[in-house]
Amino acid sequence: MKENKIRNIFYYKDYYLDFFNSLDFEVRQKFNWTLRLISTVDRVPVKYFKHIENSTGLFEIRVEFGSNIYRVFSFFDKGQLIILINGFQKKSQKTPKKEIEKAEKLKKQYFDEKDSK
């Protein structure tokens, strides 16, 4: 069965891939499933893809596996193009401020590099 892509997903440098490769096989499978869902479903449930309030357009891709919670930050470029950046394992209720700051910095770096080409 062919899946119709609504969104394209890309990685900015190796930030996401380094995080992804550090995960257990089962968690990587769940991330792949979640990314396929995000790229093919018109309305993605907030459980998997959520806008970060008080950010410059950051979104959080959310994966739970067992009792562990994982997050990857992303943002849109050119409409339906999603760029993945840093990821982390969530250890508390609130998303760590330093992870959001890092994501904001990477997003700015991405657009600065793109604009300079």
Secondary structure as GFF3:
##gff-version 3
##sequence-region A 1 117
A	DSSP	beta_strand	8	11	.	.	.	ID=ss1
A	DSSP	alpha_helix	15	21	.	.	.	ID=ss2
A	DSSP	alpha_helix	25	40	.	.	.	ID=ss3
A	DSSP	beta_strand	49	51	.	.	.	ID=ss4
A	DSSP	beta_strand	59	65	.	.	.	ID=ss5
A	DSSP	beta_strand	68	77	.	.	.	ID=ss6
A	DSSP	beta_strand	81	90	.	.	.	ID=ss7
A	DSSP	alpha_helix	97	115	.	.	.	ID=ss8
###
